[in-house]
Amino acid sequence: MKTAIIYYSKHHGNTKKLLDQIATQSDITLIDASTTLDADLSGYDLIGFASGTYFSKLHQSVIEFAERNLPMEKKVFVISTYGGVKPRIHNLKKIISLRNGQFVGHYGCKGYDTYGLFKIIGGIAKGRPNAKDVARAVKFFNNLVERYGG
Ligand SMILES: Cc1cc2nc3c(=O)[nH]c(=O)nc-3n(C[C@H](O)[C@H](O)[C@H](O)COP(=O)(O)O)c2cc1C
């Protein structure tokens, strides 16, 4: 089963930490939405969108990538990290549904956050994602492959 994950991970590389571990165990194409604006996703069975939470949503670059490049009838999942609250993903879900796709799951965990005033107190969610968070992300992905692969 071919998988591509389109991501944005700039604040502390928190989201990328999850993706790198998933990618060591599976053959996945990782696409950085901050440097790659378009890609042909037609040959992938499973497509992930991943980012930190930016103002309560996935990063805009990831959403714009989906808007421009998500093919019809794909299985789509989300991986996110957040300082306090999991992102709202209704805008991505709308794109998926307009393309007759299937939303198959969202894994989220905390990620070290030093944005704005949090910097003064040394940040929140220090040490996250931790080993448990990373292991859970791998498990989430493996479950998707088990359920929808092959
Ligand atoms: C500009 C900015 C806005 C953020 N907005 C939110 C937010 O609305 N809710 C939240 O829980 N965390 C927020 N965060 C914290 C990040 O989502 C969190 O640190 C995340 O793990 C960063 O992921 P990354 O290192 O992969 O980019 C924000 C961080 C930045 C820099």
The ligand as an SDF file (V2000), in Angstrom:
LIG
                    3D

 31 33  0  0  0  0  0  0  0  0999 V2000
    2.0660   30.7090   15.5580 C   0  0  0  0  0  0  0  0  0  0  0  0
    1.6500   29.5510   16.4550 C   0  0  0  0  0  0  0  0  0  0  0  0
    0.2980   29.3440   16.7550 C   0  0  0  0  0  0  0  0  0  0  0  0
   -0.0990   28.2760   17.5740 C   0  0  0  0  0  0  0  0  0  0  0  0
   -1.4400   28.0930   17.8460 N   0  0  0  0  0  0  0  0  0  0  0  0
   -1.8150   27.0620   18.6440 C   0  0  0  0  0  0  0  0  0  0  0  0
   -3.2020   26.8500   18.9490 C   0  0  0  0  0  0  0  0  0  0  0  0
   -4.0880   27.5530   18.4740 O   0  0  0  0  0  0  0  0  0  0  0  0
   -3.5290   25.8140   19.7760 N   0  0  0  0  0  0  0  0  0  0  0  0
   -2.5790   24.9880   20.3170 C   0  0  0  0  0  0  0  0  0  0  0  0
   -2.9400   24.0640   21.0520 O   0  0  0  0  0  0  0  0  0  0  0  0
   -1.2500   25.1520   20.0400 N   0  0  0  0  0  0  0  0  0  0  0  0
   -0.8500   26.1530   19.2110 C   0  0  0  0  0  0  0  0  0  0  0  0
    0.4910   26.3320   18.9150 N   0  0  0  0  0  0  0  0  0  0  0  0
    1.4730   25.3360   19.4230 C   0  0  0  0  0  0  0  0  0  0  0  0
    1.8430   24.2960   18.3450 C   0  0  0  0  0  0  0  0  0  0  0  0
    0.6940   23.7460   17.7530 O   0  0  0  0  0  0  0  0  0  0  0  0
    2.6600   23.1330   18.9350 C   0  0  0  0  0  0  0  0  0  0  0  0
    3.8260   23.6120   19.5540 O   0  0  0  0  0  0  0  0  0  0  0  0
    3.0020   22.1380   17.8290 C   0  0  0  0  0  0  0  0  0  0  0  0
    3.5020   20.9470   18.4100 O   0  0  0  0  0  0  0  0  0  0  0  0
    4.0070   22.6770   16.8310 C   0  0  0  0  0  0  0  0  0  0  0  0
    4.2500   21.6870   15.8640 O   0  0  0  0  0  0  0  0  0  0  0  0
    5.5700   21.6880   14.9610 P   0  0  0  0  0  0  0  0  0  0  0  0
    6.7730   21.7810   15.8520 O   0  0  0  0  0  0  0  0  0  0  0  0
    5.4850   20.3580   14.2460 O   0  0  0  0  0  0  0  0  0  0  0  0
    5.4300   22.8410   14.0030 O   0  0  0  0  0  0  0  0  0  0  0  0
    0.8990   27.3970   18.1080 C   0  0  0  0  0  0  0  0  0  0  0  0
    2.2550   27.6210   17.8030 C   0  0  0  0  0  0  0  0  0  0  0  0
    2.6270   28.6880   16.9880 C   0  0  0  0  0  0  0  0  0  0  0  0
    4.1090   28.9090   16.6830 C   0  0  0  0  0  0  0  0  0  0  0  0
  1  2  1  0
  2  3  1  0
  2 30  2  0
  3  4  2  0
  4  5  1  0
  4 28  1  0
  5  6  2  0
  6  7  1  0
  6 13  1  0
  7  8  2  0
  7  9  1  0
  9 10  1  0
 10 11  2  0
 10 12  1  0
 12 13  2  0
 13 14  1  0
 14 15  1  0
 14 28  1  0
 15 16  1  0
 16 17  1  0
 16 18  1  0
 18 19  1  0
 18 20  1  0
 20 21  1  0
 20 22  1  0
 22 23  1  0
 23 24  1  0
 24 25  2  0
 24 26  1  0
 24 27  1  0
 28 29  2  0
 29 30  1  0
 30 31  1  0
M  END
$$$$
